[in-house]
Amino acid sequence: MIVTIFRHGQARDQSGPDADRPLTERGMSDVALGAEALVRFCGEQSLPAPDVLLHSPYRRTTQTAQILGSKIHLRPQVRQSLAPGHSADAVEADLGSISAPEPAHLLLVSHQPMVGYLVQRWLGSVPVPLAPGGFTTLDTPALIGGFAELCFSSLPSDYVRIDGTGA
């Protein structure tokens, strides 16, 4: 199975509840460019496109998932286990409950430090840093520690705009 772990785009600072923080304009742009980069990388490496999109219920991850879903033509689904305060064990248990057939490419949208924990856990090595709007794609036979291989990882600074300029 292919798994892409996507960190939500850049969010606004605000004094209200953390769960209510929206994406900035740059965050929305970075996510849209990241979606295009993900599709391009999958095509270049002959990997399946994402077929299941799961996200934390927080506003910024919901917005990120909506942008990704519109670019990749998927309906985002909320998973509480991807919200802050949950463990990697909780994420793995939740993902194990996905009904058959198993996704060919699972796209997860979450927060730091969870995105780093999942990458580190599944690779069985040091984490790949993910800035807001960045993603890492892994190839794994199972969602358990140490069995995944890194396919690619990308940050907004790597994305190329349609006009050929960087993000």
Buried (B, 14 or more C-beta within 10 A) or exposed (E): BBBBBBBBBBBEEEEEEEBEBBBBEBBBBBBBBBBBBBBEBBEEEEBEBBBBBBBBEBBBBBBBBBBBBEBBEBEBEBBEBBBBEBEBEBBBEBBEEBEEEEBEBBBBBBBBEBBBBBBBBBBEEEBBBBEBBBBBBBBBEEBEBEBBEBBBBBBBEBBEEEEEEEB
